[in-house]
Amino acid sequence: MSEPMNAGDSHSEVVARDYVRAVTRAAGSSFYLGMRILPEDRRAAMFAIYAFCRAVDDIADGDAPDTDKRAALEAWRQTIDALYDPAAPAPQDMTARALAPAIRAYGLAREDFHAVVDGMEMDIGAGMRAPTRQRLELYCNRVAGAVGLLSIRVFGDAGPAARGFAVALGSALQLTNILRDVAEDSRMGRLYLPEEDLAAAGIESRDPATVLADPRLPNVCEAVAQAALVRYEEARRLLEGCNRRMLRPAVVMMEMYRRVLERMIAAQWRRIDAAPGLSKLEKIWITLRFGLL
């Protein structure tokens, strides 16, 4: 049992909660709207998880030398470890402060946080330039599946079916992100499209800009889209064995992202640099339909 908080600790946690909520809201992500349907304590935990993911993602995407990026990610590993050490001092980082009560309240697993950091480390250098499908699956499991495993603990259903659902949905969401952001990633020197799909389309180059300009690129995107649809269907099937009410925020995310993917497929990849999205009204309707009603 954890020690009771004194007044200073309580104030510190409130400040940390406000911080991670502001980080999440400022990102302008569908995630913020989807999590608003949760009770306050669970919502605060999810905002803390999001802020952690945002922090390590910003390290991987930043302009610092690779050695500095690796050092910063290692520092986050140590910060996470300290949150599980009763003898460690209270964290100074605001996101870590917000994570501490979430870890205590919902039994969040250390290895899932570590997996997210490991995934971000894969982004450093050229390791994710035309990865094999196996390596891409590992990446998706780390940067998205592990986040799903953290999330379902907060939502309230972490049984075997829910764990399978979290990993399948995480992969589907990440593949959707990859297709939506392929032009932006190319400008960063990244190419997440699988080596096997590039080869099947007859594209020999692994240079992101060259691949982006290749007229056969839509064939590759379509192959990745079909793989994502398989994962969405797997998630739907696994959801039948879960407490759907508990997992409503994840269902909202699934419905939003699947619609984005379907619109990209319908557009036949004609504007790879301008992927279709959802309007605010559409996001609100989906949240009401699948999150509240």
C-alpha positions as CSV (number, residue, x, y, z in Angstrom):
1,M,0.0,0.0,0.0
2,S,1.4,3.4,-0.9
3,E,2.0,6.1,1.7
4,P,-0.7,8.8,2.0
5,M,0.1,12.0,0.2
6,N,0.9,15.1,2.2
7,A,-0.5,18.5,1.0
8,G,2.6,19.3,-1.0
9,D,2.4,15.9,-2.8
10,S,-1.3,16.5,-3.6
11,H,-0.6,20.0,-5.0
12,S,2.3,18.6,-7.1
13,E,0.1,15.9,-8.6
14,V,-2.6,18.5,-9.4
15,V,0.0,20.6,-11.2
16,A,1.3,17.6,-13.1
17,R,-2.3,16.6,-14.1
18,D,-2.9,20.1,-15.5
19,Y,0.4,19.9,-17.4
20,V,-0.3,16.6,-19.1
21,R,-3.8,17.7,-19.9
22,A,-2.5,20.8,-21.6
23,V,0.1,18.8,-23.5
24,T,-2.6,16.5,-24.8
25,R,-5.0,19.2,-25.7
26,A,-2.3,21.3,-27.5
27,A,-1.5,18.3,-29.7
28,G,-4.9,18.7,-31.4
29,S,-5.2,14.9,-31.7
30,S,-8.4,12.8,-31.8
31,F,-6.9,11.2,-28.7
32,Y,-8.0,14.1,-26.5
33,L,-11.6,14.0,-27.6
34,G,-11.7,10.2,-27.3
35,M,-10.4,10.3,-23.7
36,R,-12.8,13.0,-22.6
37,I,-15.4,10.3,-22.1
38,L,-13.5,8.7,-19.2
39,P,-14.0,9.5,-15.5
40,E,-11.6,12.2,-14.3
41,D,-8.9,9.9,-12.7
42,R,-8.8,7.5,-15.6
43,R,-8.7,10.5,-18.0
44,A,-5.7,12.0,-16.1
45,A,-3.9,8.7,-16.3
46,M,-4.4,8.5,-20.1
47,F,-3.2,12.1,-20.5
48,A,-0.1,11.2,-18.6
49,I,0.5,8.2,-20.9
50,Y,0.0,10.5,-23.9
51,A,2.4,13.1,-22.6
52,F,5.0,10.4,-22.0
53,C,4.6,9.1,-25.6
54,R,4.8,12.7,-26.8
55,A,8.0,13.3,-24.9
56,V,9.9,10.3,-26.2
57,D,8.5,10.8,-29.7
58,D,9.8,14.4,-29.7
59,I,13.3,13.1,-28.8
60,A,13.3,10.6,-31.7
61,D,12.0,13.3,-34.1
62,G,14.2,16.1,-32.9
63,D,17.3,17.5,-34.6
64,A,19.8,16.4,-31.9
65,P,22.7,14.1,-32.8
66,D,21.8,10.4,-32.6
67,T,24.1,9.9,-29.6
68,D,22.2,12.6,-27.8
69,K,18.9,11.1,-28.7
70,R,19.9,7.7,-27.4
71,A,21.1,9.3,-24.2
72,A,17.8,11.1,-23.7
73,L,15.8,7.9,-24.3
74,E,18.0,6.1,-21.9
75,A,17.3,8.8,-19.3
76,W,13.6,8.1,-19.8
77,R,14.2,4.4,-19.2
78,Q,15.9,5.3,-15.9
79,T,13.1,7.7,-15.0
80,I,10.5,5.0,-15.6
81,D,12.6,2.6,-13.5
82,A,12.7,5.1,-10.7
83,L,8.9,5.3,-10.7
84,Y,8.8,1.7,-9.7
85,D,11.4,2.1,-6.9
86,P,9.8,3.0,-3.6
87,A,13.1,4.4,-2.4
88,A,13.6,6.7,-5.3
89,P,12.9,10.5,-4.8
90,A,9.9,12.1,-6.3
91,P,10.5,12.8,-10.0
92,Q,11.2,16.4,-11.1
93,D,9.8,15.9,-14.6
94,M,6.2,17.0,-14.8
95,T,5.1,14.1,-17.0
96,A,6.8,11.6,-14.7
97,R,5.0,13.2,-11.8
98,A,1.7,12.6,-13.6
99,L,2.6,9.0,-14.4
100,A,3.4,8.1,-10.8
101,P,-0.2,8.0,-9.5
102,A,-1.4,6.3,-12.7
103,I,1.2,3.5,-12.2
104,R,0.0,3.0,-8.6
105,A,-3.7,3.2,-9.4
106,Y,-3.8,1.0,-12.4
107,G,-0.9,-1.3,-12.1
108,L,0.8,-0.1,-15.3
109,A,3.6,-2.5,-16.4
110,R,7.1,-1.2,-16.5
111,E,7.9,-3.4,-19.6
112,D,5.2,-1.6,-21.6
113,F,6.8,1.8,-21.0
114,H,10.2,0.3,-21.9
115,A,8.8,-1.1,-25.1
116,V,7.6,2.3,-26.2
117,V,11.1,3.7,-25.6
118,D,12.6,0.8,-27.5
119,G,10.3,1.6,-30.4
120,M,11.3,5.2,-30.4
121,E,15.0,4.1,-30.5
122,M,14.2,2.2,-33.6
123,D,13.5,5.5,-35.3
124,I,17.0,6.8,-34.7
125,G,19.2,6.5,-37.8
126,A,18.1,4.6,-40.9
127,G,16.8,1.5,-39.1
128,M,13.2,2.1,-40.2
129,R,14.0,2.9,-43.9
130,A,12.0,0.2,-45.8
131,P,12.0,-2.2,-42.9
132,T,11.0,-5.9,-43.4
133,R,7.4,-6.7,-42.5
134,Q,8.7,-8.5,-39.4
135,R,10.7,-5.4,-38.3
136,L,7.7,-3.2,-39.0
137,E,5.5,-5.4,-36.9
138,L,7.9,-5.2,-34.0
139,Y,8.0,-1.4,-34.4
140,C,4.2,-1.2,-34.4
141,N,4.0,-3.5,-31.4
142,R,6.4,-1.2,-29.5
143,V,5.2,2.2,-30.4
144,A,1.5,1.5,-30.5
145,G,0.7,-2.0,-29.2
146,A,2.5,-1.3,-25.9
147,V,0.6,2.0,-25.6
148,G,-2.6,0.0,-26.1
149,L,-1.5,-2.4,-23.3
150,L,-1.0,0.5,-20.9
151,S,-4.3,2.0,-22.0
152,I,-6.5,-1.0,-21.4
153,R,-5.3,-1.2,-17.8
154,V,-6.6,2.3,-17.3
155,F,-9.8,1.6,-19.1
156,G,-10.5,-1.3,-16.8
157,D,-10.3,-4.5,-18.9
158,A,-6.8,-6.1,-19.2
159,G,-7.9,-9.7,-19.8
160,P,-6.4,-11.9,-22.5
161,A,-8.9,-10.9,-25.2
162,A,-8.4,-7.2,-24.3
163,R,-4.7,-7.6,-24.6
164,G,-5.0,-9.1,-28.0
165,F,-7.4,-6.4,-29.0
166,A,-4.9,-3.7,-27.8
167,V,-2.0,-5.1,-29.8
168,A,-4.1,-5.6,-33.0
169,L,-5.7,-2.2,-32.8
170,G,-2.3,-0.6,-32.1
171,S,-0.9,-2.1,-35.2
172,A,-3.9,-1.0,-37.3
173,L,-3.7,2.6,-36.0
174,Q,0.1,2.7,-36.6
175,L,-0.2,1.4,-40.1
176,T,-2.9,4.1,-40.7
177,N,-0.6,6.7,-39.4
178,I,2.2,5.5,-41.6
179,L,0.0,5.8,-44.7
180,R,-1.3,9.2,-43.6
181,D,2.2,10.6,-42.9
182,V,4.2,9.0,-45.7
183,A,5.0,12.4,-47.3
184,E,5.9,14.0,-44.0
185,D,8.1,11.0,-43.0
186,S,9.8,11.2,-46.3
187,R,10.9,14.8,-45.6
188,M,12.5,13.5,-42.4
189,G,14.4,10.8,-44.3
190,R,12.1,8.0,-43.1
191,L,10.3,5.3,-45.1
192,Y,8.1,2.9,-43.1
193,L,6.7,1.1,-46.2
194,P,7.8,-2.6,-46.0
195,E,10.7,-3.8,-48.1
196,E,8.6,-6.7,-49.4
197,D,5.8,-4.5,-50.7
198,L,8.3,-2.1,-52.4
199,A,9.9,-5.1,-54.1
200,A,6.5,-6.5,-55.2
201,A,5.7,-3.2,-56.8
202,G,9.0,-3.2,-58.7
203,I,10.5,-0.3,-56.7
204,E,14.2,-0.8,-56.2
205,S,15.1,2.5,-54.6
206,R,15.0,2.8,-50.8
207,D,15.5,6.5,-50.8
208,P,12.3,8.1,-49.3
209,A,12.1,11.0,-51.8
210,T,12.7,8.7,-54.8
211,V,10.0,6.2,-53.6
212,L,7.5,9.0,-53.0
213,A,7.9,10.2,-56.6
214,D,7.6,6.7,-58.1
215,P,4.3,6.2,-60.0
216,R,4.0,2.7,-58.5
217,L,3.8,4.0,-55.0
218,P,0.0,3.6,-54.8
219,N,0.4,-0.2,-55.2
220,V,2.6,-0.2,-52.1
221,C,0.2,2.0,-50.1
222,E,-2.7,-0.3,-51.1
223,A,-0.8,-3.3,-49.8
224,V,-0.1,-1.6,-46.5
225,A,-3.8,-0.5,-46.3
226,Q,-5.0,-4.0,-46.8
227,A,-2.7,-5.2,-44.0
228,A,-4.2,-2.5,-41.8
229,L,-7.7,-3.6,-42.6
230,V,-6.8,-7.1,-41.6
231,R,-5.7,-5.8,-38.2
232,Y,-8.8,-3.7,-37.8
233,E,-10.9,-6.8,-38.4
234,E,-8.8,-8.8,-35.9
235,A,-9.4,-6.1,-33.3
236,R,-13.2,-6.1,-34.0
237,R,-13.3,-9.9,-33.6
238,L,-11.3,-9.8,-30.3
239,L,-13.5,-7.0,-29.0
240,E,-16.4,-9.4,-28.9
241,G,-14.6,-11.2,-26.0
242,C,-14.0,-8.0,-24.1
243,N,-15.9,-5.6,-21.8
244,R,-16.8,-3.3,-24.6
245,R,-18.2,-0.7,-22.3
246,M,-14.9,-0.4,-20.5
247,L,-13.0,-0.2,-23.8
248,R,-15.2,2.5,-25.3
249,P,-12.4,5.1,-25.7
250,A,-10.4,2.5,-27.8
251,V,-13.5,1.8,-29.9
252,V,-13.8,5.5,-30.6
253,M,-10.2,5.7,-31.8
254,M,-10.8,2.6,-33.9
255,E,-13.8,4.0,-35.6
256,M,-12.1,7.4,-36.3
257,Y,-8.9,5.9,-37.7
258,R,-10.6,3.3,-39.8
259,R,-12.7,6.0,-41.4
260,V,-9.5,7.9,-42.3
261,L,-8.0,4.7,-43.8
262,E,-11.1,4.1,-45.8
263,R,-11.0,7.6,-47.2
264,M,-7.4,7.2,-48.2
265,I,-8.2,4.0,-50.0
266,A,-11.2,5.6,-51.8
267,A,-8.9,8.5,-52.9
268,Q,-6.7,5.8,-54.5
269,W,-3.6,7.5,-53.2
270,R,-3.8,10.4,-55.7
271,R,-2.7,13.0,-53.1
272,I,-0.1,11.3,-51.0
273,D,0.9,14.6,-49.5
274,A,-2.7,15.6,-48.5
275,A,-4.3,12.6,-46.8
276,P,-8.0,13.1,-46.0
277,G,-9.0,13.5,-42.4
278,L,-12.2,13.9,-40.3
279,S,-13.9,17.2,-39.5
280,K,-14.5,18.2,-35.9
281,L,-18.2,17.5,-36.3
282,E,-17.4,14.0,-37.5
283,K,-15.1,13.3,-34.6
284,I,-17.8,14.5,-32.2
285,W,-20.4,12.3,-33.8
286,I,-18.2,9.3,-33.6
287,T,-17.4,10.0,-30.0
288,L,-21.1,10.3,-29.2
289,R,-22.1,7.2,-31.3
290,F,-19.4,4.8,-30.0
291,G,-18.3,6.4,-26.7
292,L,-21.5,7.6,-25.0
293,L,-24.6,6.2,-26.6
